[in-house]
């Protein structure tokens, strides 16, 4: 079942799909976003018709599965020993995609995916640290 509130939370910058006749439209977050918010936009990113193949597959399909994202990690280094700080921070920065993405993620401006959370926790475990309170909060989203 689609959670309409979570679709609305995606914002209007999401790529939307208006293609009719797609066999997977009812399971695609991009098409569901269009159905809910398409009339609120005049321009933006959209899925082009060439994405939908004759066999029903779509290059832009994004399954509407609710995921648990971490939001913010402002206290992630509170319990870290100074000798591990640089190495761990460098690893976390690499996992989050570089300097800009790192700072936006740490400050809660960019969500941290489940996969990234697992990889970050693995870095902390490698150095013997607790991983229970790495992130500030968790949010559900598509």
C-alpha positions, -999 to +999 in steps of 0.1 A: +000+000+000+013+035-009+018+059+019+006+092+004+022+113+031+056+099+024+051+106-013+043+142-005+075+144+017+096+137-014+092+173-025+085+187-059+121+182-071+117+145-076+118+132-112+083+124-122+069+099-147+037+107-167+039+077-190+006+060-195+003+023-201+034+014-181+027-021-165+048-011-134+033+024-129+014+015-097+047+003-081+069+032-092+076+061-069+082+084-098+048+077-113+030+078-080+046+112-073+033+124-106-002+112-098-001+131-065+018+162-074+020+165-111-006+192-114+015+214-090+044+217-114+049+236-146+084+223-154+110+199-140+127+165-144+107+139-161+110+103-174+112+103-212+091+079-232+122+062-245+128+048-210+099+024-213+109-006-234+087-028-255+090-057-229+076-034-202+109-028-185+118+008-177+153+022-172+140+048-147+118+025-126+122+031-089+102+007-067+079+024-041+095+006-011+096+025+022+131+027+036+145+039+069+170+067+065+192+083+091+189+121+094+219+138+109+249+126+128+260+156+148+274+135+177+289+107+156+325+114+169+317+121+205+332+089+219+361+085+194+397+085+205+418+112+189+441+087+173+412+072+153+394+104+145+411+112+112+409+077+098+373+072+107+362+106+095+380+099+062+362+066+058+328+081+066+334+110+042+342+084+015+310+064+022+289+096+021+303+107-013+328+134-006+331+166+013+299+184+003+277+153+007+295+145+040+287+178+056+251+179+044+246+144+057+262+150+091+240+182+095+208+164+085+203+182+052+208+150+033+194+116+043+218+087+049+207+055+032+204+021+049+234+008+030+255+038+040+244+034+076+256-002+075+290+007+060+295+035+086+286+012+114+311-014+101+339+013+102+331+021+138+329-016+148+363-022+131+378+002+157+359-013+186+332+014+190+296+012+199+272+018+169+239+022+188+238+061+187+256+071+156+227+090+140+205+118+154+172+104+141+155+082+116+129+090+090+109+068+067+108+077+030+107+062-005 
